[in-house]
């Protein structure tokens, strides 16, 4: 199974690249009957092995040209006791055979993996005559199916479960299997072709908790204790919620849950309500796309149906889930511009940049740091299974030497192996946030001329993206350019200068909304229809433009054409979203506005950052625990999605109550108050005449929250990925002004 790139958030680099093979069997091809009979000879491999090796010798377990080691001798002794147990009818010995997999039925339909019985194998524990204990060792053996079938097509090797005494190494198993295949079907394998690798093997022994795991447990326990104590005091000892001490209110699960689940239905001119729906839908799109990656790389009994599925239009919806990330960039840029420009206007152009950066870092980092600890130190202990630890996104050792780059938000440039795969987005968004004061000052001082400078920057970056695709001959459909699809993905998706288009379009649109604040734009019906038709044309073109091309399609796409698509689609998508937001704000949204502004989106919008950070943990935990074969279909993946997404939301709620809300509240208590001083009522009235609400008015008009220290009440969080919890254009304690 080939490596699947997570940073693309899509499957559409081609099923061939995702799976490491191409199902090229022609349905009309005739297989040689003799070759297929050779395959059947090894279909029940456990019976063949133990039938041939009733009297195993040391030479059968040790590779030629190598002297036996102490571990080889122990393996030989345990294997001899296993064969003796089979002869005498011992139950534990038959359990070891019973746990083996076989050559799967339906290999011509893509059933290429038999997981055997994992728990039966590792559950074996038998006292040996020598006084030692024989434990079961579960491994996945890779059998050369294409050689067994006479080199038909380019099919994957069949993987089947094998179970040996734990004292035997993968090399011992490999040696034994080679000799069995040679004796049964006369198959001579290359010396470099490994049948069994140690990283696929598991036993009942588990790694002990190291210092990092203990530290993670202690940290979570401290926060958990603080939440429990504060919540207990809030429920049972505090009669008046207004008199609850601020520190206890920060940790109270009752207070934070009220803030999280409080929804508002009253119209508020200072809130872009439709952004809640856009954020929630984009989050679901991301999680749904990742579940397809999990499903495709699962031990499916119909793997070749993926090839058929890849030719359907629906595949484009999953493949282009990358645009969900551009939606987050768009929302971030939009809110940075609107919130900051309004604050700068009230502060006469002043911007407290150091405090702005500090606030941003303290808002993001607690959840990121806890996610690193959870993924790196605790998740390996939370699950078990034949595939656990060897799944798509759970390479835990990636954090060993580069976790600190993630906390500095420069991992997309500093390392090729990111600790948390999903944090590439955070790095790009943080870097764009760092340069945002420059853009804010430009548009604040020079207005439309400053916006023109930002537009030139946007077009320049698009031109650069176009040029590197053409020069390096990158391809969405073939992964060209001399590298694999992961190289392509990193070059085009991993770096800030290649992914800034959506953010910059959002920034310019936010500037536009700032200039028309308080105004109503009158459009006639034809103009509204033109706007919606253009918007939908842009969005659907971005998703389905590549449908005629790619794997299994007859049409080819020149590199220049593809470069135009990649560079322009990242501008077209946020432009389409700009009309959606504009229409909803100005009363032209219709059904779309009713759907996107539904209050039901608000709790998910507030939890979106924690869901984004934790959904891969849940998906890989559930995927890695797989014990049996699965079936690939859109319906089955939908069932998988709802269970994964449901548990992701539950995990997000726990992380919000335990970490995000308390840390956000403590940060608000500790840092200086950044809310501008309240204006006299007379000035507020004058401001209302000018349709520019004062800070006091904004607080009164804003959606009601449980407290001023509610982290969900922070408008600067809207610059984070799906981090924004409340899309308020209000000058609260989250503002960056001095």
C-alpha positions as CSV (number, residue, x, y, z in Angstrom):
1,X,0.0,0.0,0.0
2,X,1.5,3.3,-1.1
3,X,1.8,6.3,1.0
4,X,-1.2,8.6,1.0
5,X,-0.6,12.3,1.3
6,X,-2.7,13.9,4.0
7,X,-1.8,17.5,3.3
8,X,-3.8,17.5,0.0
9,X,-7.0,16.6,2.0
10,X,-8.1,14.8,-1.2
11,X,-8.0,11.5,-2.9
12,X,-7.8,12.8,-6.4
13,X,-4.1,12.4,-7.0
14,X,-5.4,9.1,-8.4
15,X,-6.3,5.9,-6.8
16,X,-3.1,4.5,-8.3
17,X,-1.0,6.8,-6.3
18,X,-3.1,6.5,-3.2
19,X,-3.0,2.7,-3.2
20,X,0.4,2.1,-4.9
21,X,-1.0,0.1,-7.7
22,X,-3.2,0.3,-10.8
23,X,-5.9,-2.3,-11.3
24,X,-5.1,-3.1,-14.9
25,X,-6.7,-6.5,-15.2
26,X,-8.7,-6.6,-18.4
27,X,-12.1,-8.3,-17.7
28,X,-11.7,-10.2,-20.9
29,X,-8.3,-11.7,-20.2
30,X,-7.9,-15.4,-19.9
31,X,-5.8,-16.6,-16.9
32,X,-3.7,-19.7,-17.3
33,X,-5.5,-22.6,-15.5
34,X,-2.2,-24.0,-14.4
35,X,-1.1,-20.7,-12.8
36,X,-4.4,-20.5,-11.0
37,X,-4.0,-24.0,-9.7
38,X,-0.6,-23.0,-8.3
39,X,-2.3,-20.3,-6.4
40,X,-4.8,-22.7,-4.9
41,X,-2.0,-24.9,-3.6
42,X,-1.0,-22.1,-1.2
43,X,-4.6,-20.9,-0.5
44,X,-4.5,-22.5,3.0
45,X,-0.9,-21.7,3.8
46,X,-1.0,-22.7,7.5
47,X,-2.0,-26.2,6.7
48,X,0.7,-26.5,4.0
49,X,3.4,-25.1,6.3
50,X,2.7,-27.2,9.3
51,X,2.1,-30.3,7.1
52,X,5.5,-30.0,5.6
53,X,7.3,-29.1,8.8
54,X,6.2,-31.6,11.3
55,X,9.9,-32.0,12.1
56,X,11.3,-28.6,11.6
57,X,15.1,-28.1,11.6
58,X,17.2,-25.1,12.5
59,X,18.2,-24.7,8.9
60,X,14.5,-24.2,8.0
61,X,14.4,-21.0,10.2
62,X,17.8,-19.5,9.6
63,X,18.7,-17.8,6.3
64,X,21.5,-19.4,4.2
65,X,25.0,-18.1,5.0
66,X,24.1,-16.9,8.5
67,X,25.2,-18.5,11.8
68,X,22.3,-19.3,14.2
69,X,21.9,-16.8,17.1
70,X,20.5,-17.2,20.5
71,X,17.1,-15.9,19.4
72,X,17.2,-18.4,16.5
73,X,17.7,-21.2,18.9
74,X,14.9,-20.0,21.1
75,X,12.6,-19.8,18.0
76,X,13.6,-23.3,17.0
77,X,12.8,-24.6,20.5
78,X,9.4,-22.9,20.6
79,X,8.5,-24.0,17.0
80,X,9.4,-27.6,17.9
81,X,7.1,-27.4,20.9
82,X,4.4,-26.0,18.6
83,X,4.6,-28.9,16.2
84,X,4.6,-31.3,19.1
85,X,1.5,-29.6,20.4
86,X,-0.2,-30.0,17.1
87,X,0.7,-33.7,17.1
88,X,-0.7,-34.2,20.6
89,X,-3.8,-32.1,19.9
90,X,-3.0,-29.2,22.3
91,X,-5.6,-26.5,22.0
92,X,-3.1,-23.6,22.2
93,X,-1.2,-25.0,19.2
94,X,-4.3,-25.3,17.1
95,X,-5.3,-21.7,18.0
96,X,-2.0,-20.6,16.5
97,X,-2.9,-22.3,13.2
98,X,-6.5,-21.2,13.4
99,X,-5.4,-17.5,13.7
100,X,-3.7,-17.6,10.2
101,X,-5.2,-16.0,7.2
102,X,-5.4,-17.5,3.8
103,X,-5.3,-16.5,0.2
104,X,-8.5,-14.5,0.0
105,X,-11.5,-15.5,-2.0
106,X,-12.2,-12.9,-4.7
107,X,-8.7,-11.7,-5.5
108,X,-9.8,-10.9,-9.0
109,X,-12.2,-8.4,-7.5
110,X,-9.5,-6.8,-5.4
111,X,-9.8,-8.8,-2.2
112,X,-6.1,-8.8,-1.5
113,X,-5.8,-8.9,2.3
114,X,-6.9,-11.5,4.9
115,X,-6.4,-10.3,8.4
116,X,-6.9,-13.7,10.0
117,X,-7.8,-13.6,13.7
118,X,-5.6,-11.0,15.4
119,X,-6.9,-11.4,19.0
120,X,-6.7,-15.2,18.9
121,X,-3.0,-15.0,17.9
122,X,-1.8,-12.5,20.4
123,X,-3.9,-14.0,23.1
124,X,-1.8,-17.2,23.1
125,X,0.2,-17.7,26.2
126,X,1.6,-21.2,26.9
127,X,4.2,-22.4,29.4
128,X,7.0,-24.2,27.7
129,X,8.9,-27.3,28.9
130,X,12.0,-25.1,29.5
131,X,10.1,-22.9,31.9
132,X,9.7,-20.0,29.4
133,X,6.4,-18.8,28.1
134,X,5.4,-19.1,24.4
135,X,3.4,-16.0,23.2
136,X,1.7,-15.6,19.9
137,X,3.2,-13.2,17.4
138,X,0.9,-11.8,14.6
139,X,2.4,-10.6,11.3
140,X,1.2,-9.7,7.9
141,X,3.0,-11.7,5.1
142,X,3.1,-10.3,1.6
143,X,2.8,-13.0,-1.0
144,X,3.8,-12.3,-4.6
145,X,0.4,-12.7,-6.3
146,X,1.5,-11.4,-9.7
147,X,4.2,-14.1,-9.9
148,X,1.8,-16.8,-8.7
149,X,-0.6,-15.8,-11.5
150,X,2.1,-15.6,-14.2
151,X,2.8,-11.9,-14.0
152,X,-0.8,-10.9,-15.1
153,X,-1.3,-7.1,-14.8
154,X,0.3,-5.0,-12.0
155,X,-1.6,-6.4,-9.1
156,X,-0.7,-5.8,-5.5
157,X,0.8,-8.6,-3.5
158,X,-1.7,-10.5,-1.4
159,X,-1.3,-9.9,2.4
160,X,-2.3,-12.6,4.7
161,X,-2.0,-13.0,8.5
162,X,0.6,-15.4,9.9
163,X,1.0,-16.5,13.5
164,X,4.2,-17.8,15.0
165,X,5.8,-18.0,18.5
166,X,6.9,-14.5,19.6
167,X,10.5,-15.7,19.9
168,X,10.7,-16.0,16.2
169,X,11.8,-12.9,14.3
170,X,10.3,-11.7,11.0
171,X,13.5,-13.1,9.3
172,X,12.7,-16.5,10.7
173,X,9.2,-16.4,9.3
174,X,10.4,-15.0,6.0
175,X,12.9,-17.8,5.6
176,X,10.3,-20.5,6.4
177,X,7.7,-19.1,4.0
178,X,10.2,-18.8,1.2
179,X,11.1,-22.5,1.4
180,X,7.4,-23.5,1.6
181,X,6.6,-21.5,-1.6
182,X,9.6,-23.1,-3.3
183,X,8.6,-26.6,-2.4
184,X,4.9,-26.2,-3.1
185,X,4.8,-24.2,-6.3
186,X,8.5,-24.0,-7.3
187,X,8.5,-20.2,-6.8
188,X,12.0,-18.8,-6.5
189,X,12.0,-15.3,-4.9
190,X,14.5,-12.5,-5.2
191,X,16.7,-12.1,-2.1
192,X,15.6,-8.5,-1.7
193,X,11.9,-9.4,-1.8
194,X,10.7,-9.6,1.8
195,X,7.6,-11.6,2.6
196,X,7.4,-10.6,6.3
197,X,8.7,-7.3,7.8
198,X,9.1,-6.7,11.5
199,X,7.0,-3.5,11.5
200,X,3.9,-5.5,10.5
201,X,4.3,-7.8,13.6
202,X,2.6,-7.4,16.9
203,X,2.4,-9.3,20.2
204,X,0.4,-8.9,23.4
205,X,3.3,-7.0,25.0
206,X,2.8,-3.2,25.1
207,X,5.3,-0.4,25.5
208,X,5.4,1.2,28.9
209,X,4.3,4.8,29.5
210,X,7.3,7.0,29.1
211,X,7.9,10.4,30.6
212,X,6.1,12.3,27.9
213,X,3.0,10.1,28.3
214,X,3.0,10.5,32.1
215,X,3.4,14.3,31.7
216,X,0.5,14.4,29.3
217,X,-1.7,12.5,31.8
218,X,-0.7,14.8,34.6
219,X,-1.4,17.9,32.5
220,X,-4.8,16.7,31.5
221,X,-5.6,15.5,35.1
222,X,-4.7,19.0,36.4
223,X,-7.0,20.7,34.0
224,X,-9.7,18.0,34.6
225,X,-9.5,18.5,38.4
226,X,-9.8,22.3,37.9
227,X,-12.9,21.9,35.7
228,X,-14.5,19.4,38.2
229,X,-13.9,21.6,41.2
230,X,-15.1,24.8,39.5
231,X,-18.2,23.1,38.1
232,X,-19.0,21.6,41.5
233,X,-18.7,25.0,43.1
234,X,-20.8,26.6,40.3
235,X,-23.6,24.0,40.7
236,X,-23.8,23.5,44.4
237,X,-22.2,26.3,46.2
238,X,-22.9,29.4,44.2
239,X,-26.4,30.7,44.3
240,X,-25.9,33.8,42.2
241,X,-24.1,33.2,38.9
242,X,-23.1,36.9,38.7
243,X,-21.1,36.4,41.9
244,X,-19.1,33.5,40.7
245,X,-15.4,34.3,40.9
246,X,-13.9,34.9,37.4
247,X,-11.2,32.2,37.8
248,X,-13.8,29.6,38.7
249,X,-16.0,30.8,35.8
250,X,-13.1,30.2,33.4
251,X,-13.0,26.5,34.4
252,X,-16.6,25.9,35.0
253,X,-18.0,23.3,32.5
254,X,-21.5,24.7,33.3
255,X,-20.6,28.2,32.3
256,X,-18.6,27.2,29.3
257,X,-21.3,24.8,28.1
258,X,-23.9,27.6,28.4
259,X,-21.7,29.8,26.2
260,X,-21.1,27.0,23.7
261,X,-24.7,25.9,23.2
262,X,-26.3,29.4,23.5
263,X,-27.7,30.2,20.1
264,X,-29.0,33.6,18.9
265,X,-31.9,34.1,16.5
266,X,-32.2,37.9,16.6
267,X,-30.7,39.8,13.7
268,X,-27.4,41.6,14.5
269,X,-25.8,44.0,12.1
270,X,-22.4,43.2,13.7
271,X,-22.5,39.5,13.0
272,X,-22.1,37.7,9.6
273,X,-24.4,34.8,10.5
274,X,-23.9,32.9,7.2
275,X,-20.2,32.3,8.1
276,X,-21.3,29.8,10.8
277,X,-22.9,27.7,8.0
278,X,-20.0,28.1,5.7
279,X,-17.6,27.1,8.4
280,X,-19.6,24.1,9.5
281,X,-20.1,22.8,5.9
282,X,-16.4,23.2,5.1
283,X,-15.5,21.3,8.3
284,X,-17.8,18.4,7.3
285,X,-16.4,18.4,3.8
286,X,-12.8,18.0,5.2
287,X,-13.8,15.2,7.6
288,X,-15.8,13.4,4.9
289,X,-12.9,13.5,2.5
290,X,-10.5,12.1,5.0
291,X,-12.9,9.2,5.7
292,X,-12.7,8.3,2.0
293,X,-8.9,8.1,2.3
294,X,-9.4,5.8,5.3
295,X,-12.0,3.7,3.4
296,X,-9.9,3.3,0.2
297,X,-6.9,2.1,2.1
298,X,-8.9,-0.3,4.3
299,X,-8.7,-4.1,3.8
300,X,-11.6,-4.0,1.2
301,X,-13.0,-7.1,-0.4
302,X,-13.7,-5.1,-3.5
303,X,-10.7,-2.9,-3.9
304,X,-11.0,-2.8,-7.7
305,X,-14.4,-1.1,-7.4
306,X,-12.5,2.0,-6.3
307,X,-11.2,2.2,-9.9
308,X,-14.9,2.3,-11.1
309,X,-15.8,4.8,-8.4
310,X,-12.9,7.1,-9.5
311,X,-14.6,7.5,-12.9
312,X,-17.8,9.0,-11.4
313,X,-18.6,12.7,-11.0
314,X,-19.0,12.2,-7.2
315,X,-15.3,11.4,-7.0
316,X,-14.6,15.0,-8.0
317,X,-16.6,16.2,-4.9
318,X,-14.3,14.2,-2.7
319,X,-11.2,15.0,-4.6
320,X,-11.8,18.7,-4.6
321,X,-12.4,18.8,-0.8
322,X,-9.2,20.9,-0.9
323,X,-11.5,23.8,-1.6
324,X,-12.9,23.5,1.9
325,X,-9.5,24.6,3.2
326,X,-9.7,27.6,0.8
327,X,-13.0,28.4,2.4
328,X,-11.3,28.6,5.8
329,X,-8.6,30.8,4.3
330,X,-11.3,33.1,2.8
331,X,-13.1,33.4,6.1
332,X,-9.9,34.2,7.9
333,X,-8.8,36.9,5.6
334,X,-12.3,38.4,5.5
335,X,-12.5,38.7,9.3
336,X,-9.0,39.9,9.8
337,X,-9.7,42.8,7.5
338,X,-13.2,43.7,8.8
339,X,-12.4,43.4,12.5
340,X,-9.0,45.0,12.4
341,X,-10.0,47.9,10.1
342,X,-13.0,48.8,12.3
343,X,-10.7,48.7,15.4
344,X,-8.1,50.8,13.6
345,X,-10.7,53.3,12.6
346,X,-11.8,53.8,16.2
347,X,-8.2,53.9,17.4
348,X,-7.2,56.4,14.7
349,X,-5.0,54.0,12.8
350,X,-3.2,52.6,15.8
351,X,-2.4,48.8,15.9
352,X,-0.8,47.1,18.9
353,X,1.1,44.5,16.8
354,X,3.0,42.7,19.6
355,X,-0.1,42.3,21.7
356,X,-1.9,41.1,18.6
357,X,0.7,38.4,17.9
358,X,0.8,37.3,21.5
359,X,-2.9,37.0,21.7
360,X,-3.1,35.0,18.5
361,X,-0.3,32.6,19.7
362,X,-1.9,32.1,23.1
363,X,-5.3,31.4,21.6
364,X,-4.0,28.7,19.2
365,X,-1.2,27.0,21.0
366,X,-2.9,25.3,24.0
367,X,-5.0,23.1,21.8
368,X,-2.1,22.4,19.4
369,X,0.2,21.5,22.2
370,X,-2.3,19.1,23.9
371,X,-3.0,17.6,20.5
372,X,0.7,16.9,20.0
373,X,0.9,15.2,23.4
374,X,-2.3,13.2,22.8
375,X,-1.2,12.0,19.3
376,X,2.4,11.4,20.1
377,X,2.3,10.0,23.6
378,X,-1.2,8.7,24.4
379,X,-2.8,7.7,21.2
380,X,-0.4,4.7,20.6
381,X,-1.7,3.3,24.0
382,X,-5.4,3.9,23.3
383,X,-6.0,1.4,20.5
384,X,-4.9,-2.0,19.2
385,X,-5.4,-4.0,16.0
386,X,-3.6,-5.6,13.1
387,X,-3.3,-2.3,11.3
388,X,-3.0,0.0,14.3
389,X,0.1,2.2,14.1
390,X,0.6,1.5,10.4
391,X,-2.3,3.5,9.2
392,X,-2.5,6.6,7.0
393,X,-1.9,9.4,9.4
394,X,-0.6,7.7,12.5
395,X,3.2,7.6,12.1
396,X,3.8,8.6,15.7
397,X,7.6,8.7,15.3
398,X,7.2,11.8,13.1
399,X,6.9,13.9,16.2
400,X,10.2,12.7,17.7
401,X,12.5,15.3,16.3
402,X,10.2,18.1,14.9
403,X,7.3,18.7,17.3
404,X,8.7,22.1,18.2
405,X,8.3,23.3,14.6
406,X,4.6,22.8,15.0
407,X,4.5,25.0,18.0
408,X,6.4,27.7,16.1
409,X,4.0,27.4,13.2
410,X,6.8,27.1,10.6
411,X,6.6,23.3,10.0
412,X,5.5,23.7,6.4
413,X,8.9,25.2,5.6
414,X,11.2,23.8,8.3
415,X,10.6,20.0,7.9
416,X,9.4,17.5,5.4
417,X,7.8,15.3,8.1
418,X,5.2,17.2,10.1
419,X,4.2,16.0,13.5
420,X,0.5,16.6,13.1
421,X,-0.6,16.2,9.5
422,X,-3.5,18.6,9.8
423,X,-1.5,21.5,11.2
424,X,-0.1,22.5,7.8
425,X,-3.1,24.7,7.6
426,X,-2.4,26.4,10.9
427,X,1.2,27.2,9.8
428,X,0.0,28.9,6.7
429,X,-2.8,30.8,8.4
430,X,-0.5,31.9,11.2
431,X,2.1,33.2,8.7
432,X,-0.6,35.1,6.8
433,X,-1.7,36.6,10.1
434,X,1.8,37.7,10.8
435,X,2.0,39.7,7.6
436,X,-1.6,41.0,8.0
437,X,-0.6,44.2,9.9
438,X,1.4,45.3,6.8
439,X,-1.6,44.9,4.6
440,X,-3.9,46.5,7.1
441,X,-1.8,49.6,7.3
442,X,-1.6,49.8,3.5
443,X,-5.3,49.6,3.0
444,X,-6.1,51.9,6.0
445,X,-3.7,54.6,4.9
446,X,-4.2,54.5,1.1
447,X,-7.7,53.0,0.7
448,X,-8.4,51.8,-2.8
449,X,-4.8,52.3,-3.8
450,X,-3.7,50.1,-1.0
451,X,-6.3,47.5,-2.0
452,X,-4.8,47.7,-5.5
453,X,-1.4,46.8,-4.0
454,X,-3.0,43.8,-2.3
455,X,-4.6,42.8,-5.6
456,X,-1.3,43.0,-7.4
457,X,0.2,40.8,-4.7
458,X,-2.6,38.3,-5.3
459,X,-2.0,38.2,-9.0
460,X,1.7,38.0,-8.6
461,X,1.4,34.9,-6.4
462,X,-1.0,33.3,-8.9
463,X,1.5,34.0,-11.7
464,X,4.3,32.4,-9.7
465,X,2.1,29.3,-9.0
466,X,1.3,29.1,-12.7
467,X,5.0,29.3,-13.6
468,X,6.2,26.5,-11.3
469,X,3.5,24.1,-12.5
470,X,4.6,24.7,-16.1
471,X,8.3,24.7,-15.4
472,X,8.3,21.6,-13.2
473,X,5.6,19.9,-15.3
474,X,3.4,19.2,-12.3
475,X,0.1,17.4,-12.9
476,X,-3.0,16.8,-10.9
477,X,-3.8,13.7,-12.8
478,X,-0.4,12.0,-13.0
479,X,1.8,13.5,-10.4
480,X,4.4,14.6,-13.0
481,X,7.6,16.6,-12.6
482,X,9.9,13.7,-11.8
483,X,8.5,13.2,-8.3
484,X,5.6,11.4,-6.7
485,X,2.3,12.9,-5.9
486,X,3.5,13.8,-2.4
487,X,6.2,16.0,-3.9
488,X,3.6,17.7,-6.0
489,X,1.3,18.2,-3.0
490,X,4.0,19.7,-0.9
491,X,5.1,22.1,-3.6
492,X,1.6,23.4,-4.4
493,X,-0.3,23.0,-1.1
494,X,2.3,23.1,1.6
495,X,3.8,26.5,1.2
496,X,2.2,29.8,2.2
497,X,3.1,31.6,-1.0
498,X,1.2,29.0,-3.0
499,X,-1.9,28.9,-0.8
500,X,-2.4,32.6,0.0
501,X,-4.9,33.3,-2.8
502,X,-8.0,32.4,-0.9
503,X,-6.9,34.4,2.2
504,X,-6.0,37.5,0.1
505,X,-9.4,37.4,-1.7
506,X,-11.1,37.2,1.6
507,X,-9.0,40.1,2.9
508,X,-10.0,42.3,-0.1
509,X,-13.6,41.3,0.3
510,X,-13.4,42.2,4.0
511,X,-12.0,45.6,3.0
512,X,-14.9,46.0,0.6
513,X,-17.5,45.1,3.3
514,X,-15.8,47.6,5.6
515,X,-16.2,50.4,3.1
516,X,-19.9,49.7,2.7
517,X,-20.7,49.0,6.3
518,X,-24.1,50.3,7.4
519,X,-25.2,50.7,3.8
520,X,-27.7,48.8,1.8
521,X,-26.9,47.9,-1.8
522,X,-29.9,47.8,-4.0
523,X,-29.9,45.3,-6.8
524,X,-32.6,44.5,-9.3
525,X,-33.8,40.9,-9.9
526,X,-31.7,40.4,-13.1
527,X,-28.6,41.5,-11.3
528,X,-29.2,39.1,-8.4
529,X,-29.8,36.3,-10.9
530,X,-26.6,37.1,-12.7
531,X,-24.7,37.2,-9.4
532,X,-26.0,33.8,-8.3
533,X,-25.5,32.2,-11.7
534,X,-21.9,33.5,-11.9
535,X,-21.3,32.3,-8.3
536,X,-22.5,28.8,-9.0
537,X,-20.6,28.6,-12.3
538,X,-17.4,29.5,-10.5
539,X,-18.0,27.0,-7.7
540,X,-19.1,24.1,-9.9
541,X,-16.3,24.8,-12.4
542,X,-13.7,24.5,-9.6
543,X,-15.1,21.2,-8.5
544,X,-15.9,19.5,-11.8
545,X,-13.5,21.0,-14.3
546,X,-11.1,18.1,-14.0
547,X,-13.7,15.4,-14.4
548,X,-12.9,14.5,-18.0
549,X,-9.3,14.0,-17.2
550,X,-7.3,11.6,-15.0
551,X,-7.2,7.9,-14.3
552,X,-9.3,5.8,-16.6
553,X,-10.3,8.8,-18.7
554,X,-9.5,9.1,-22.4
555,X,-8.7,12.9,-22.4
556,X,-5.3,14.3,-21.5
557,X,-4.7,17.8,-20.2
558,X,-1.7,19.8,-21.2
559,X,0.5,21.2,-18.4
560,X,-0.3,24.8,-19.3
561,X,-4.0,24.2,-19.2
562,X,-3.6,22.5,-15.8
563,X,-1.5,25.4,-14.5
564,X,-4.3,27.8,-15.5
565,X,-6.8,25.6,-13.6
566,X,-4.8,25.3,-10.4
567,X,-3.8,29.0,-10.2
568,X,-7.2,30.5,-11.2
569,X,-9.4,28.0,-9.3
570,X,-7.8,29.2,-6.0
571,X,-9.1,32.7,-6.8
572,X,-12.4,31.6,-8.4
573,X,-13.5,29.6,-5.3
574,X,-13.3,32.5,-2.8
575,X,-14.8,34.9,-5.4
576,X,-17.8,32.6,-5.5
577,X,-18.0,32.6,-1.7
578,X,-17.8,36.4,-1.7
579,X,-21.0,36.6,-3.6
580,X,-22.7,34.1,-1.2
581,X,-21.7,36.2,1.8
582,X,-22.6,39.5,0.1
583,X,-26.0,38.2,-1.0
584,X,-26.8,36.8,2.5
585,X,-25.8,40.1,4.1
586,X,-27.8,42.3,1.7
587,X,-30.9,40.2,1.7
588,X,-30.5,38.4,-1.6
589,X,-29.5,35.0,-0.1
590,X,-33.0,33.4,-0.2
591,X,-32.9,29.7,0.6
592,X,-29.1,29.7,0.9
593,X,-29.2,32.4,3.6
594,X,-31.9,30.5,5.5
595,X,-29.7,27.4,5.5
596,X,-26.4,29.0,6.3
597,X,-27.7,31.3,9.0
598,X,-29.6,28.5,10.8
599,X,-28.8,28.8,14.6
600,X,-28.1,25.1,14.6
601,X,-24.7,25.8,13.0
602,X,-23.5,28.0,15.8
603,X,-22.4,25.3,18.3
604,X,-20.5,23.4,15.6
605,X,-18.9,26.6,14.5
606,X,-17.6,27.2,18.0
607,X,-16.3,23.7,18.2
608,X,-14.8,23.6,14.7
609,X,-11.2,24.2,15.8
610,X,-11.2,21.3,18.2
611,X,-13.1,19.1,15.7
612,X,-10.5,19.9,13.0
613,X,-7.6,19.1,15.4
614,X,-9.1,15.8,16.6
615,X,-11.0,14.2,13.8
616,X,-7.9,12.4,12.4
617,X,-7.3,10.9,15.8
618,X,-10.8,9.4,15.8
619,X,-10.7,8.3,12.2
620,X,-7.3,6.5,12.6
621,X,-8.3,5.0,15.9
622,X,-11.4,3.5,14.4
623,X,-9.6,2.5,11.2
624,X,-6.6,1.0,13.0
625,X,-8.9,-1.2,15.2
626,X,-10.3,-3.0,12.1
627,X,-10.2,-6.7,12.6
628,X,-12.2,-7.9,9.6
629,X,-12.5,-7.0,5.9
630,X,-14.6,-4.1,4.8
631,X,-16.6,-3.2,1.7
632,X,-16.1,-0.1,-0.3
633,X,-19.2,1.9,-1.3
634,X,-20.5,5.4,-0.9
635,X,-23.1,4.2,1.5
636,X,-20.7,2.3,3.7
637,X,-18.4,5.3,3.9
638,X,-21.3,7.5,4.8
639,X,-22.0,5.2,7.8
640,X,-18.3,5.4,8.7
641,X,-18.4,9.1,8.5
642,X,-21.2,9.7,10.9
643,X,-19.7,7.5,13.5
644,X,-16.3,9.1,13.1
645,X,-17.7,12.6,13.0
646,X,-20.0,12.0,16.0
647,X,-17.1,10.9,18.2
648,X,-14.9,13.7,16.8
649,X,-17.6,16.2,18.0
650,X,-17.6,14.5,21.4
651,X,-13.8,14.7,21.7
652,X,-14.0,18.3,20.6
653,X,-16.5,19.1,23.3
654,X,-14.2,17.6,25.9
655,X,-11.2,19.5,24.6
656,X,-13.2,22.7,24.5
657,X,-14.3,22.3,28.1
658,X,-11.0,21.0,29.3
659,X,-8.5,23.2,27.4
660,X,-9.7,25.7,24.9
661,X,-12.3,27.6,27.0
662,X,-10.2,27.7,30.2
663,X,-7.0,28.8,28.4
664,X,-8.9,31.4,26.4
665,X,-10.5,32.7,29.6
666,X,-7.2,32.8,31.5
667,X,-5.5,34.6,28.6
668,X,-8.2,37.3,28.7
669,X,-7.8,37.7,32.5
670,X,-4.0,37.9,32.3
671,X,-3.3,40.1,29.3
672,X,-4.1,43.8,29.3
673,X,-7.6,44.8,28.5
674,X,-7.6,45.7,24.8
675,X,-11.2,47.0,24.6
676,X,-11.3,50.7,23.6
677,X,-12.7,52.9,26.3
678,X,-16.4,53.4,26.3
679,X,-17.6,56.5,24.6
680,X,-20.1,59.0,26.2
681,X,-23.7,58.4,25.4
682,X,-23.8,61.5,23.3
683,X,-21.0,60.4,21.1
684,X,-22.6,57.0,20.8
685,X,-25.8,58.6,19.6
686,X,-23.8,60.6,17.1
687,X,-22.1,57.5,15.9
688,X,-25.4,55.8,15.5
689,X,-26.5,58.6,13.2
690,X,-23.4,57.9,11.1
691,X,-24.2,54.2,11.2
692,X,-20.9,53.4,12.9
693,X,-21.8,51.6,16.2
694,X,-19.7,52.4,19.2
695,X,-18.0,49.7,21.4
696,X,-20.8,50.0,23.9
697,X,-23.5,49.5,21.2
698,X,-21.6,46.6,19.8
699,X,-21.5,44.9,23.2
700,X,-25.2,45.4,23.6
701,X,-26.0,44.2,20.0
702,X,-23.6,41.3,20.1
703,X,-24.9,37.8,20.7
704,X,-25.3,37.2,24.4
705,X,-22.5,35.2,26.0
706,X,-22.0,33.8,29.4
707,X,-19.2,36.1,30.3
708,X,-16.8,38.6,29.0
709,X,-14.0,36.1,29.2
710,X,-15.7,33.5,27.0
711,X,-13.1,32.4,24.4
712,X,-15.8,31.9,21.9
713,X,-16.4,35.7,22.1
714,X,-13.0,36.5,20.5
715,X,-13.2,37.9,17.1
716,X,-9.5,37.3,16.3
717,X,-10.1,33.6,16.5
718,X,-11.8,34.0,13.1
719,X,-8.4,34.2,11.6
720,X,-7.7,30.6,12.6
721,X,-8.6,27.6,10.5
722,X,-11.9,26.3,11.6
723,X,-11.0,28.0,14.9
724,X,-13.4,30.9,14.7
725,X,-16.2,30.2,17.2
726,X,-18.3,33.4,16.9
727,X,-18.2,35.5,13.8
728,X,-18.7,38.9,15.4
729,X,-17.5,42.2,14.1
730,X,-17.3,43.6,17.5
731,X,-14.5,45.2,19.4
732,X,-14.2,42.8,22.3
733,X,-11.3,41.7,24.4
734,X,-10.0,39.9,21.3
735,X,-9.3,43.0,19.3
736,X,-5.8,43.9,18.3
737,X,-6.0,47.6,18.9
738,X,-4.0,49.5,21.4
